[in-house]
């Protein structure tokens, strides 16, 4: 794992777990998604969701800045956020089906 | 059986898109892939119009296999649409 990714992993992991949102236990998936967050931080100046297309305008992208506005309802309903970066403890224990999480962002919110 | 044309609209940073690409590569599928986040402004608009025509949510991955559209990394559906 790259140093900058590891630093993000070690900073975000405990912080978000305390809030009830542990990382996906699949470290490879988390590593790839954290890399995506750092790419977007470099591109836009903020960690826009790696699985959604940002437009580079913080105001228009604010609902998809990670952790996005949709993490809570997605983890509540599916046990995972849209990217599967953050999950519920039950999801990690394997006691939930691993369905594809559909896009919850309203079409009206899309700035493109 | 001839493989239907396959077009994948993806984001270079998206985990589900990476899994979709891996699946297609493992199955030796010939496909056209566009990482929309890497398109310049003009190209992006044209590509987004294509995506929106088949997936109003404009979410990724969106994969078109022949005349079938699959949104999200859904391995079983993708394999079925490919006739695998």
Backbone of each chain as ProteinMPNN parsed JSONL, in Angstrom:
{"seq_chain_A": "XXXXXXXXXXXXXXXXXXXXXXXXXXXXXXXXXXXXXXXXXXXXXXXXXXXXXXXXXXXXXXXXXXXXXXXXXXXXXXXXXXXXXXXXXXXXXXXXXXXXXXXXXXXXXXXX", "coords_chain_A": {"N_chain_A": [[0.849, -1.194, 0.0], [0.561, 2.197, -0.884], [2.324, 4.961, 0.658], [0.86, 7.353, 1.119], [-1.708, 6.416, 0.83], [-1.835, 4.527, 2.829], [-1.564, 6.213, 5.054], [-3.955, 7.627, 4.907], [-5.715, 5.527, 5.188], [-5.134, 4.698, 7.803], [-5.836, 6.948, 9.208], [-8.526, 7.575, 8.549], [-9.913, 5.146, 8.96], [-10.186, 4.289, 11.85], [-11.498, 6.562, 12.772], [-13.949, 6.709, 11.311], [-14.991, 4.26, 11.926], [-15.635, 4.51, 14.578], [-17.873, 6.02, 14.286], [-19.621, 4.207, 13.488], [-19.264, 3.175, 11.019], [-17.439, 1.015, 9.693], [-14.553, 0.255, 7.652], [-14.793, -1.61, 4.576], [-14.002, -5.014, 4.822], [-12.418, -6.1, 2.927], [-9.368, -5.427, 2.064], [-8.065, -4.807, -0.289], [-10.039, -3.758, -1.957], [-10.66, -1.469, -0.458], [-8.211, -0.138, -0.508], [-7.985, 0.472, -3.25], [-10.163, 2.182, -3.566], [-9.509, 4.269, -1.808], [-7.287, 5.209, -3.106], [-8.587, 6.244, -5.3], [-10.023, 8.309, -4.078], [-7.911, 9.983, -3.362], [-6.953, 10.659, -5.884], [-9.099, 12.178, -6.784], [-9.032, 14.185, -4.882], [-6.696, 15.442, -5.629], [-7.427, 16.278, -8.212], [-9.732, 17.923, -7.839], [-9.588, 19.165, -5.412], [-10.945, 18.272, -3.307], [-12.231, 15.313, -1.668], [-13.92, 13.747, -3.675], [-16.52, 11.41, -4.332], [-15.33, 8.251, -5.408], [-16.78, 6.676, -7.11], [-18.585, 8.145, -8.445], [-19.316, 10.657, -10.889], [-17.689, 13.639, -10.699], [-17.973, 17.256, -10.98], [-16.256, 19.194, -10.39], [-16.979, 21.455, -9.109], [-17.321, 22.62, -6.008], [-19.703, 23.268, -4.69], [-21.7, 22.113, -6.287], [-20.928, 19.517, -6.153], [-21.088, 18.817, -3.521], [-22.758, 16.965, -2.203], [-21.704, 14.553, -2.83], [-19.22, 14.401, -1.762], [-16.882, 12.535, -0.034], [-17.328, 11.246, 3.303], [-20.308, 10.534, 1.611], [-23.573, 12.12, 1.206], [-25.268, 10.039, 1.011], [-24.417, 7.815, 2.261], [-25.326, 7.006, 4.856], [-28.193, 6.257, 4.559], [-27.794, 4.278, 2.599], [-26.087, 2.357, 3.818], [-27.718, 1.642, 5.877], [-29.866, 0.462, 4.469], [-28.702, -1.388, 2.649], [-26.4, -2.286, 3.778], [-24.013, -1.443, 2.908], [-22.103, 1.316, 1.572], [-22.458, 3.187, -1.509], [-20.098, 2.763, -2.914], [-19.054, 0.652, -1.586], [-17.056, 1.139, 0.181], [-17.445, 1.956, 2.814], [-19.053, 0.034, 5.286], [-21.565, -1.941, 7.054], [-21.118, -3.461, 10.314], [-22.339, -5.979, 10.247], [-22.413, -6.541, 7.549], [-19.702, -6.915, 7.014], [-19.325, -9.169, 8.525], [-20.507, -10.988, 6.992], [-23.139, -11.608, 7.124], [-25.066, -10.464, 5.626], [-26.772, -10.102, 2.449], [-24.829, -9.473, -0.483], [-25.705, -7.278, -2.256], [-25.764, -5.299, -5.301], [-25.445, -1.895, -4.775], [-27.833, 0.403, -5.589], [-27.832, 3.571, -7.39], [-28.495, 6.274, -5.347], [-28.551, 8.95, -5.53], [-30.461, 11.7, -6.426], [-31.798, 12.165, -9.712], [-32.311, 14.76, -10.388], [-30.332, 16.071, -9.043], [-28.087, 15.819, -10.45], [-25.418, 17.507, -11.857], [-24.965, 17.534, -14.526]], "CA_chain_A": [[0.0, 0.0, 0.0], [1.351, 3.435, -0.966], [2.382, 5.653, 1.969], [-0.247, 8.312, 1.295], [-2.946, 5.638, 0.983], [-1.772, 3.951, 4.194], [-1.822, 7.294, 6.024], [-5.4, 7.887, 4.848], [-6.334, 4.305, 5.738], [-4.95, 4.671, 9.267], [-6.518, 8.11, 9.804], [-9.991, 7.515, 8.346], [-10.492, 3.886, 9.448], [-10.663, 4.348, 13.24], [-12.407, 7.718, 12.909], [-15.272, 6.387, 10.772], [-15.515, 3.073, 12.63], [-16.263, 5.027, 15.811], [-19.196, 6.555, 13.924], [-20.484, 3.092, 13.115], [-19.054, 2.845, 9.597], [-16.13, 0.433, 9.445], [-14.155, -0.007, 6.255], [-14.952, -2.942, 3.998], [-12.898, -5.868, 5.313], [-11.562, -6.433, 1.767], [-8.399, -4.323, 2.069], [-7.738, -4.469, -1.678], [-11.115, -2.857, -2.408], [-10.506, -0.195, 0.255], [-6.999, 0.506, -1.03], [-8.301, 1.002, -4.581], [-11.086, 3.311, -3.421], [-8.774, 5.376, -1.182], [-6.49, 5.784, -4.201], [-9.527, 7.051, -6.089], [-10.301, 9.534, -3.314], [-6.726, 10.859, -3.453], [-6.943, 11.184, -7.262], [-10.099, 13.256, -6.858], [-8.538, 15.319, -4.057], [-5.717, 16.099, -6.498], [-8.143, 16.896, -9.348], [-10.779, 18.906, -7.521], [-9.328, 19.832, -4.135], [-11.746, 17.605, -2.259], [-12.315, 13.879, -1.943], [-15.207, 13.415, -4.271], [-16.786, 9.966, -4.392], [-14.621, 7.641, -6.538], [-17.699, 5.935, -7.988], [-19.512, 9.083, -9.074], [-18.635, 11.654, -11.703], [-17.724, 14.995, -10.127], [-17.833, 18.291, -12.011], [-15.18, 20.105, -9.993], [-17.547, 22.639, -8.448], [-17.568, 22.079, -4.672], [-21.119, 23.44, -4.329], [-22.502, 21.131, -7.035], [-20.461, 18.163, -5.793], [-20.983, 18.664, -2.056], [-23.495, 15.787, -1.693], [-20.937, 13.321, -3.111], [-17.898, 14.454, -1.118], [-16.864, 11.375, 0.843], [-18.478, 10.372, 3.164], [-21.372, 11.239, 0.879], [-24.858, 12.279, 1.896], [-26.103, 8.845, 0.805], [-23.832, 6.676, 2.98], [-26.174, 6.547, 5.969], [-29.343, 5.454, 4.111], [-27.354, 3.076, 1.863], [-25.612, 1.335, 4.761], [-28.936, 1.233, 6.592], [-30.709, -0.403, 3.633], [-27.975, -2.449, 1.941], [-25.228, -2.733, 4.546], [-22.794, -0.895, 2.312], [-22.302, 2.545, 0.813], [-22.53, 2.973, -2.955], [-18.807, 2.258, -3.396], [-18.637, -0.471, -0.725], [-15.903, 1.529, 0.999], [-17.931, 1.843, 4.184], [-20.078, -1.018, 5.392], [-22.037, -2.182, 8.422], [-20.428, -4.625, 10.893], [-22.995, -7.219, 9.79], [-21.962, -6.79, 6.166], [-18.34, -7.483, 7.085], [-19.399, -10.529, 9.111], [-21.026, -11.875, 5.948], [-24.515, -12.044, 7.396], [-26.003, -9.73, 4.762], [-26.528, -10.342, 1.026], [-23.975, -8.412, -1.041], [-26.352, -6.781, -3.469], [-25.274, -4.044, -5.879], [-26.175, -0.752, -4.215], [-28.232, 1.285, -6.691], [-27.548, 4.993, -7.186], [-29.571, 6.927, -4.602], [-28.515, 10.374, -5.82], [-31.601, 12.044, -7.3], [-31.439, 12.607, -11.065], [-32.373, 16.224, -10.375], [-29.118, 16.612, -8.404], [-26.927, 15.654, -11.335], [-25.063, 18.792, -12.474], [-24.59, 17.388, -15.95]], "C_chain_A": [[0.882, 1.241, 0.0], [1.31, 4.164, 0.372], [1.202, 6.593, 2.171], [-1.576, 7.581, 1.489], [-2.989, 5.047, 2.386], [-2.092, 5.02, 5.246], [-3.323, 7.6, 6.072], [-6.166, 6.729, 5.477], [-6.295, 4.345, 7.271], [-5.633, 5.847, 9.941], [-8.046, 7.938, 9.745], [-10.623, 6.302, 9.028], [-11.046, 3.98, 10.868], [-11.708, 5.436, 13.44], [-13.828, 7.347, 12.482], [-15.868, 5.156, 11.471], [-16.215, 3.5, 13.909], [-17.67, 5.547, 15.526], [-20.132, 5.437, 13.459], [-20.318, 2.651, 11.675], [-17.646, 2.293, 9.378], [-15.837, 0.343, 7.952], [-14.595, -1.415, 5.866], [-13.747, -3.784, 4.422], [-11.953, -6.257, 4.173], [-10.583, -5.269, 1.55], [-8.07, -3.868, 0.644], [-8.776, -3.484, -2.25], [-10.946, -1.483, -1.765], [-9.308, 0.57, -0.295], [-7.284, 1.176, -2.374], [-9.193, 2.243, -4.478], [-10.405, 4.515, -2.77], [-7.863, 6.025, -2.221], [-7.376, 6.7, -5.048], [-9.86, 8.356, -5.395], [-9.126, 10.508, -3.423], [-6.579, 11.439, -4.856], [-7.905, 12.367, -7.347], [-9.702, 14.46, -6.003], [-7.556, 16.146, -4.891], [-6.424, 16.874, -7.624], [-8.956, 18.102, -8.91], [-10.511, 19.684, -6.239], [-10.151, 19.277, -3.0], [-11.965, 16.149, -2.673], [-13.723, 13.519, -2.416], [-15.301, 11.899, -4.44], [-16.112, 9.324, -5.615], [-15.536, 6.937, -7.53], [-18.761, 6.832, -8.606], [-18.721, 10.138, -9.835], [-18.805, 13.03, -11.078], [-17.602, 16.002, -11.27], [-16.786, 19.335, -11.611], [-15.666, 21.412, -9.402], [-18.013, 22.16, -7.077], [-19.046, 22.153, -4.292], [-21.978, 22.367, -5.0], [-22.148, 19.699, -6.635], [-20.588, 17.875, -4.295], [-21.714, 17.426, -1.531], [-22.714, 14.49, -1.951], [-19.494, 13.42, -2.613], [-17.9, 13.399, -0.012], [-16.59, 11.78, 2.287], [-19.696, 11.119, 2.62], [-22.664, 11.298, 1.7], [-25.66, 10.978, 1.877], [-25.579, 7.626, 1.565], [-24.793, 6.141, 4.044], [-27.367, 5.736, 5.468], [-28.913, 4.196, 3.353], [-26.883, 1.974, 2.808], [-26.791, 0.798, 5.558], [-29.707, 0.189, 5.777], [-29.956, -1.609, 3.072], [-26.776, -2.995, 2.711], [-23.925, -2.226, 3.982], [-23.122, 0.436, 1.655], [-22.172, 2.198, -0.668], [-21.26, 2.351, -3.509], [-18.395, 0.954, -2.727], [-17.308, -0.157, -0.026], [-16.267, 1.392, 2.477], [-19.073, 0.84, 4.237], [-20.599, -1.079, 6.82], [-21.233, -3.355, 8.984], [-21.02, -5.943, 10.388], [-22.546, -7.567, 8.376], [-20.58, -7.441, 6.169], [-18.358, -8.906, 7.641], [-19.981, -11.524, 8.106], [-22.457, -12.302, 6.178], [-25.54, -11.261, 6.582], [-25.714, -10.11, 3.308], [-25.697, -9.18, 0.463], [-24.551, -7.923, -2.357], [-25.626, -5.545, -3.99], [-26.103, -2.906, -5.305], [-26.533, 0.185, -5.367], [-27.928, 2.745, -6.362], [-28.739, 5.675, -6.534], [-29.635, 8.425, -4.936], [-29.63, 10.736, -6.795], [-31.131, 12.558, -8.656], [-31.41, 14.138, -11.114], [-31.121, 16.864, -9.787], [-27.914, 16.56, -9.358], [-26.612, 16.992, -12.017], [-24.614, 18.643, -13.924], [-25.745, 16.697, -16.666]], "O_chain_A": [[1.831, 1.338, 0.778], [0.361, 4.0, 1.138], [0.611, 6.636, 3.25], [-2.457, 8.052, 2.208], [-4.026, 5.057, 3.05], [-2.808, 4.753, 6.211], [-3.888, 7.806, 7.146], [-7.138, 6.93, 6.205], [-7.29, 4.064, 7.94], [-5.978, 5.767, 11.12], [-8.752, 8.125, 10.736], [-11.71, 6.393, 9.599], [-12.242, 3.776, 11.078], [-12.677, 5.258, 14.179], [-14.792, 7.631, 13.194], [-17.086, 5.027, 11.591], [-17.246, 2.942, 14.285], [-18.543, 5.524, 16.393], [-21.279, 5.684, 13.088], [-21.11, 1.862, 11.16], [-16.758, 3.019, 8.93], [-16.739, 0.353, 7.114], [-14.748, -2.292, 6.717], [-12.61, -3.315, 4.383], [-10.827, -6.69, 4.416], [-10.928, -4.26, 0.935], [-7.828, -2.685, 0.404], [-8.431, -2.518, -2.93], [-11.071, -0.457, -2.434], [-9.381, 1.779, -0.519], [-6.871, 2.312, -2.607], [-9.006, 3.221, -5.202], [-10.688, 5.656, -3.135], [-7.685, 7.243, -2.222], [-6.962, 7.786, -5.456], [-9.969, 9.397, -6.043], [-9.325, 11.715, -3.56], [-6.133, 12.575, -5.014], [-7.577, 13.415, -7.903], [-9.995, 15.604, -6.349], [-7.579, 17.376, -4.866], [-6.044, 18.002, -7.938], [-8.886, 19.168, -9.523], [-11.119, 20.727, -5.997], [-10.068, 19.75, -1.867], [-11.895, 15.8, -3.851], [-14.571, 13.058, -1.652], [-14.304, 11.211, -4.658], [-16.299, 9.795, -6.737], [-15.13, 6.635, -8.652], [-19.716, 6.35, -9.214], [-17.594, 10.468, -9.468], [-19.923, 13.527, -10.943], [-17.187, 15.659, -12.377], [-16.468, 20.24, -12.383], [-14.896, 22.354, -9.212], [-18.972, 21.395, -6.973], [-19.584, 21.242, -3.662], [-22.864, 21.785, -4.374], [-22.966, 18.788, -6.763], [-20.227, 16.785, -3.851], [-21.318, 16.886, -0.497], [-23.021, 13.452, -1.365], [-18.645, 12.616, -2.998], [-18.794, 13.369, 0.833], [-15.695, 12.594, 2.512], [-20.059, 12.189, 3.108], [-22.817, 10.63, 2.723], [-26.618, 10.826, 2.635], [-26.184, 6.554, 1.537], [-25.034, 4.935, 4.109], [-27.544, 4.604, 5.918], [-29.576, 3.163, 3.444], [-27.228, 0.805, 2.632], [-26.837, -0.391, 5.874], [-30.144, -0.83, 6.31], [-30.494, -2.715, 3.022], [-26.208, -4.026, 2.35], [-22.853, -2.531, 4.504], [-24.254, 0.672, 1.234], [-21.824, 1.075, -1.032], [-21.3, 1.535, -4.43], [-17.517, 0.24, -3.212], [-16.54, -1.058, 0.313], [-15.531, 0.811, 3.273], [-19.936, 0.802, 3.36], [-20.125, -0.351, 7.692], [-20.715, -4.165, 8.215], [-20.292, -6.902, 10.133], [-22.327, -8.733, 8.048], [-20.322, -8.389, 5.427], [-17.525, -9.739, 7.282], [-19.957, -12.735, 8.328], [-22.952, -13.226, 5.532], [-26.743, -11.377, 6.818], [-24.571, -10.403, 2.955], [-25.854, -8.036, 0.892], [-23.972, -8.123, -3.425], [-24.963, -4.834, -3.234], [-27.332, -2.951, -5.345], [-25.647, 0.704, -6.046], [-27.785, 3.108, -5.194], [-29.846, 5.669, -7.073], [-30.636, 9.087, -4.662], [-29.732, 10.145, -7.87], [-30.161, 13.312, -8.729], [-30.579, 14.729, -11.802], [-30.868, 18.05, -9.998], [-26.874, 17.17, -9.108], [-27.477, 17.547, -12.693], [-23.96, 19.529, -14.474], [-25.671, 16.461, -17.872]]}, "seq_chain_B": "XXXXXXXXXXXXXXXXXXXXXXXXXXXXXXXXXXXXXXXXXXXXXXXXXXXXXXXXXXXXXXXXXXXXXXXXXXXXXXXXXXXX", "coords_chain_B": {"N_chain_B": [[-20.507, -18.963, -31.047], [-21.13, -15.658, -32.091], [-19.687, -12.83, -30.462], [-21.627, -10.268, -28.978], [-21.569, -6.694, -29.649], [-19.783, -4.785, -27.249], [-19.924, -2.17, -24.937], [-18.47, -0.198, -22.502], [-19.125, 2.142, -20.065], [-17.356, 3.971, -17.828], [-15.657, 4.901, -14.715], [-12.401, 5.942, -13.935], [-11.616, 5.815, -11.341], [-13.342, 4.218, -9.953], [-14.316, 1.426, -8.013], [-16.173, -0.63, -8.619], [-16.271, -0.377, -11.336], [-13.698, -1.141, -11.992], [-13.777, -3.826, -11.247], [-15.612, -4.717, -13.134], [-14.213, -4.347, -15.519], [-12.138, -6.146, -15.046], [-13.539, -8.558, -15.044], [-14.496, -8.676, -17.698], [-12.064, -8.767, -19.029], [-11.005, -11.177, -18.031], [-12.772, -12.902, -19.206], [-12.028, -12.716, -21.759], [-13.272, -10.829, -23.393], [-13.945, -8.682, -26.112], [-14.045, -5.285, -25.939], [-15.298, -1.902, -25.89], [-14.168, 0.763, -24.058], [-14.889, 3.567, -22.06], [-13.479, 5.842, -19.948], [-15.057, 8.083, -18.277], [-14.424, 10.117, -16.568], [-12.011, 10.899, -17.424], [-12.325, 12.163, -19.789], [-12.197, 15.059, -21.946], [-13.869, 18.27, -21.605], [-15.674, 18.739, -23.784], [-15.852, 16.241, -25.089], [-16.791, 14.802, -22.934], [-19.407, 15.709, -22.553], [-20.726, 14.755, -24.821], [-20.435, 12.022, -24.451], [-21.778, 11.658, -22.041], [-24.352, 12.187, -22.85], [-24.806, 9.919, -24.38], [-24.695, 7.982, -22.355], [-26.827, 8.756, -20.701], [-28.942, 8.258, -22.371], [-29.321, 5.559, -22.218], [-29.239, 5.053, -19.55], [-30.783, 6.803, -17.356], [-29.971, 7.681, -14.834], [-27.369, 8.159, -15.124], [-25.212, 6.776, -13.994], [-22.334, 4.795, -12.874], [-20.592, 1.594, -13.096], [-21.879, 1.611, -16.442], [-22.948, -0.681, -18.694], [-23.213, -1.718, -22.023], [-24.378, -4.354, -23.77], [-24.708, -5.728, -26.73], [-28.028, -5.222, -27.313], [-28.651, -4.965, -24.709], [-28.727, -3.385, -21.514], [-26.77, -2.948, -18.673], [-26.569, -1.869, -15.416], [-24.25, -1.114, -13.009], [-22.006, -3.342, -11.194], [-22.688, -6.359, -12.008], [-22.186, -9.478, -12.012], [-23.363, -11.998, -12.789], [-25.486, -11.23, -14.488], [-24.064, -9.899, -16.476], [-22.479, -11.943, -17.556], [-24.494, -13.611, -18.515], [-25.663, -12.004, -20.481], [-23.598, -11.952, -22.231], [-23.645, -14.432, -23.109], [-22.299, -16.408, -21.77]], "CA_chain_B": [[-21.493, -17.883, -31.111], [-20.459, -14.371, -32.179], [-19.894, -11.988, -29.267], [-22.291, -8.998, -29.297], [-20.723, -5.531, -29.347], [-19.802, -4.439, -25.823], [-19.405, -0.833, -24.638], [-18.471, 0.044, -21.059], [-18.922, 3.517, -19.607], [-16.787, 3.743, -16.497], [-14.825, 5.939, -14.102], [-11.101, 5.303, -13.663], [-11.424, 5.726, -9.887], [-14.449, 3.448, -9.361], [-14.012, 0.019, -7.736], [-17.089, -1.505, -9.364], [-15.862, -0.315, -12.746], [-12.474, -1.958, -12.106], [-14.204, -5.239, -11.227], [-16.266, -5.007, -14.424], [-13.133, -4.47, -16.521], [-11.428, -7.41, -14.753], [-14.408, -9.659, -15.491], [-14.474, -8.705, -19.17], [-10.722, -9.218, -19.454], [-10.889, -12.609, -17.705], [-13.609, -13.655, -20.15], [-11.484, -12.423, -23.101], [-14.272, -10.089, -24.17], [-13.472, -7.486, -26.809], [-15.001, -4.238, -25.575], [-14.921, -0.498, -25.991], [-14.332, 1.312, -22.696], [-14.631, 5.004, -21.92], [-13.383, 6.391, -18.584], [-15.687, 9.395, -18.51], [-13.751, 11.139, -15.752], [-10.779, 11.299, -18.111], [-12.675, 12.846, -21.031], [-12.196, 16.53, -21.836], [-15.231, 18.799, -21.4], [-16.522, 18.562, -24.965], [-16.07, 14.803, -25.273], [-17.577, 14.32, -21.794], [-20.828, 16.027, -22.769], [-21.252, 13.831, -25.842], [-20.488, 10.672, -23.863], [-22.85, 11.65, -21.033], [-25.626, 12.076, -23.581], [-24.929, 8.501, -24.723], [-25.011, 7.214, -21.136], [-28.156, 9.133, -20.224], [-29.933, 7.663, -23.282], [-29.571, 4.163, -21.799], [-29.287, 5.001, -18.078], [-31.104, 8.174, -16.944], [-29.233, 8.05, -13.615], [-25.99, 8.512, -15.493], [-24.318, 6.196, -12.979], [-21.295, 3.96, -13.472], [-20.475, 1.343, -14.521], [-23.003, 1.309, -17.317], [-22.387, -1.512, -19.763], [-24.177, -2.055, -23.071], [-23.976, -5.609, -24.422], [-25.737, -5.835, -27.767], [-29.085, -4.242, -27.023], [-28.945, -5.067, -23.264], [-28.01, -2.407, -20.687], [-26.622, -3.402, -17.29], [-26.041, -0.768, -14.593], [-23.636, -1.659, -11.804], [-21.205, -4.563, -11.423], [-23.577, -7.52, -11.807], [-21.433, -10.514, -12.743], [-24.223, -13.017, -13.412], [-26.22, -10.605, -15.602], [-23.103, -9.604, -17.544], [-22.121, -13.221, -18.195], [-25.667, -14.092, -19.268], [-25.818, -11.161, -21.682], [-22.499, -12.308, -23.137], [-23.834, -15.822, -23.53], [-21.238, -17.248, -21.149]], "C_chain_B": [[-20.745, -16.55, -31.152], [-20.738, -13.547, -30.933], [-20.562, -10.693, -29.684], [-21.335, -7.839, -29.014], [-20.884, -5.139, -27.876], [-19.189, -3.056, -25.633], [-19.56, -0.576, -23.145], [-18.193, 1.516, -20.788], [-18.512, 3.421, -18.141], [-16.141, 5.013, -15.958], [-13.517, 5.266, -13.694], [-10.886, 5.079, -12.164], [-12.397, 4.769, -9.203], [-14.109, 1.963, -9.22], [-14.887, -0.939, -8.532], [-16.728, -1.517, -10.847], [-14.614, -1.174, -12.956], [-12.842, -3.445, -12.122], [-14.853, -5.633, -12.554], [-15.213, -5.207, -15.507], [-12.399, -5.806, -16.311], [-12.229, -8.597, -15.273], [-14.359, -9.788, -17.016], [-13.124, -9.204, -19.674], [-10.549, -10.716, -19.215], [-11.673, -13.47, -18.699], [-13.17, -13.404, -21.596], [-12.507, -11.729, -24.005], [-13.586, -8.904, -24.853], [-14.483, -6.385, -26.504], [-14.394, -2.849, -25.75], [-15.174, 0.107, -24.612], [-14.024, 2.8, -22.705], [-14.609, 5.361, -20.434], [-13.823, 7.848, -18.677], [-14.994, 10.503, -17.717], [-12.464, 11.627, -16.413], [-11.05, 12.01, -19.441], [-12.544, 14.359, -20.857], [-13.656, 17.014, -21.884], [-16.157, 18.484, -22.577], [-16.886, 17.084, -25.161], [-16.991, 14.286, -24.161], [-19.063, 14.555, -22.027], [-21.454, 15.047, -23.75], [-21.412, 12.433, -25.247], [-21.615, 10.595, -22.832], [-24.227, 11.571, -21.692], [-25.874, 10.613, -23.978], [-25.365, 7.69, -23.493], [-26.452, 7.468, -20.709], [-29.25, 8.474, -21.079], [-30.271, 6.235, -22.84], [-29.694, 4.032, -20.288], [-29.499, 6.418, -17.559], [-30.349, 8.635, -15.689], [-27.794, 8.473, -13.901], [-24.98, 7.981, -14.466], [-23.366, 5.222, -13.677], [-21.014, 2.759, -12.583], [-21.838, 1.173, -15.196], [-22.407, 0.521, -18.474], [-23.497, -1.9, -20.735], [-23.632, -3.268, -23.813], [-25.046, -5.912, -25.468], [-26.795, -4.784, -27.498], [-29.447, -4.25, -25.529], [-28.083, -4.065, -22.488], [-27.954, -2.939, -19.26], [-25.941, -2.274, -16.51], [-25.51, -1.35, -13.298], [-22.854, -2.925, -12.127], [-22.055, -5.77, -11.047], [-23.043, -8.689, -12.641], [-22.349, -11.492, -13.474], [-24.942, -12.446, -14.635], [-25.287, -10.344, -16.788], [-22.751, -10.882, -18.3], [-23.284, -13.742, -19.036], [-25.833, -13.306, -20.561], [-24.732, -11.471, -22.717], [-22.654, -13.724, -23.682], [-22.779, -16.743, -22.947], [-21.819, -18.142, -20.052]], "O_chain_B": [[-19.836, -16.323, -30.354], [-21.851, -13.546, -30.406], [-20.123, -10.065, -30.647], [-20.398, -7.983, -28.229], [-21.989, -5.163, -27.334], [-18.082, -2.79, -26.101], [-20.65, -0.721, -22.591], [-17.177, 2.066, -21.214], [-19.235, 2.859, -17.319], [-16.082, 6.044, -16.629], [-13.524, 4.152, -13.171], [-10.068, 4.249, -11.768], [-12.288, 4.534, -8.0], [-13.673, 1.323, -10.176], [-14.402, -1.94, -9.059], [-16.862, -2.537, -11.523], [-14.488, -1.855, -13.974], [-12.294, -4.222, -12.904], [-14.664, -6.75, -13.036], [-15.313, -6.129, -16.316], [-12.08, -6.505, -17.273], [-11.675, -9.523, -15.866], [-14.198, -10.886, -17.549], [-13.056, -9.972, -20.634], [-10.024, -11.437, -20.064], [-11.297, -14.604, -18.994], [-13.843, -13.82, -22.539], [-12.595, -12.0, -25.203], [-12.758, -8.218, -24.254], [-15.669, -6.548, -26.791], [-13.178, -2.659, -25.756], [-16.268, -0.024, -24.064], [-13.029, 3.238, -23.281], [-15.613, 5.197, -19.741], [-13.064, 8.722, -19.097], [-14.975, 11.663, -18.128], [-11.896, 12.643, -16.01], [-10.117, 12.411, -20.136], [-12.753, 14.884, -19.763], [-14.562, 16.232, -22.174], [-17.281, 18.021, -22.387], [-18.047, 16.729, -25.367], [-17.859, 13.447, -24.403], [-19.885, 13.689, -21.728], [-22.568, 14.568, -23.541], [-22.401, 11.748, -25.506], [-22.324, 9.591, -22.756], [-25.151, 10.961, -21.152], [-27.004, 10.13, -23.921], [-26.258, 6.846, -23.564], [-27.199, 6.54, -20.399], [-30.337, 8.171, -20.587], [-31.384, 5.761, -23.068], [-30.192, 3.022, -19.79], [-28.538, 7.156, -17.342], [-30.117, 9.83, -15.504], [-27.108, 9.053, -13.059], [-24.015, 8.664, -14.12], [-23.53, 4.87, -14.845], [-21.185, 2.884, -11.37], [-22.796, 0.67, -14.609], [-21.486, 0.982, -19.148], [-24.571, -2.348, -20.333], [-22.557, -3.213, -24.41], [-26.161, -6.305, -25.126], [-26.496, -3.59, -27.46], [-30.426, -3.623, -25.123], [-26.891, -3.908, -22.752], [-28.977, -3.336, -18.702], [-24.877, -1.79, -16.896], [-26.247, -2.01, -12.566], [-23.017, -3.511, -13.198], [-22.119, -6.146, -9.876], [-23.4, -8.859, -13.807], [-22.133, -11.782, -14.651], [-25.005, -13.088, -15.684], [-25.662, -10.54, -17.944], [-22.728, -10.9, -19.531], [-23.082, -14.253, -20.138], [-26.112, -13.881, -21.613], [-24.925, -11.277, -23.918], [-21.922, -14.159, -24.571], [-22.41, -17.744, -23.562], [-21.086, -18.907, -19.426]]}, "name": "protein", "num_of_chains": 2, "seq": "XXXXXXXXXXXXXXXXXXXXXXXXXXXXXXXXXXXXXXXXXXXXXXXXXXXXXXXXXXXXXXXXXXXXXXXXXXXXXXXXXXXXXXXXXXXXXXXXXXXXXXXXXXXXXXXXXXXXXXXXXXXXXXXXXXXXXXXXXXXXXXXXXXXXXXXXXXXXXXXXXXXXXXXXXXXXXXXXXXXXXXXXXXXXXXXXXXXX"}
